[in-house]
Amino acid sequence: MDKAGDGLDNDLSDTPSTVEPNKPSPVPKGLPKRRGRPPKTSTTLISALPMSAPAPFVLFTREKRPEVKAAFPDLSFATIPATIGNMWKALSNEEKQNTS
């Protein structure tokens, strides 16, 4: 008997270990590695949020982009927002608030 007197032999030092400590256990073939519900993606999280009103700059950009593209057809895709941003900076605060 062991020292505790419960009748169980707690000395496992002489039995070989079949599980290596730092290796993940293999997943049997045919079973999915991950079970349960798939994680939510950022698009489903964003679509679940309530929409807020667009900022005045966004409204200004939506309005002016076709005008800038028509006036300057040779501008690249990257310079159109820069041009609209410069137009926005040139506006006074009252004009910016009246954009909506």
C-alpha positions, -999 to +999 in steps of 0.1 A: +000+000+000+010+036-004+018+060+024-016+077+023-034+045+030-061+049+004-051+018-015-041+036-047-006+035-061+003+071-071+039+064-082+037+068-120+075+074-125+081+039-139+052+040-166+062+054-200+044+086-212+026+084-246+018+121-248+046+145-255+042+177-236+046+204-263+031+187-293-005+193-303-027+163-305-034+152-340-069+157-354-083+125-369-088+127-407-123+136-418-131+158-388-130+196-390-103+212-370-126+239-356-161+232-344-190+255-337-201+287-351-177+306-374-163+339-360-180+371-370-162+390-397-157+428-395-183+434-422-210+416-402-201+436-371-201+469-390-235+461-407-250+454-373-242+489-360-266+517-365-257+542-392-248+578-382-252+608-404-223+614-427-198+642-418-200+674-438-167+667-455-181+634-468-211+651-482-189+678-498-167+651-513-197+632-528-210+664-543-177+678-557-160+646-570-180+644-603-174+682-608-136+678-603-135+648-625-153+667-653-132+698-649-099+680-647-101+647-666-064+643-667-060+641-628-050+607-614-071+588-589-048+599-560-048+636-568-086+640-570-091+637-532-061+660-527-078+686-549-111+682-531-093+685-497-078+718-508-112+731-519-125+721-484-097+739-467-105+771-487-141+772-474-150+792-444-166+776-413-200+788-422-198+773-457-186+741-442-216+739-418-240+747-447-227+718-468-252+694-454 
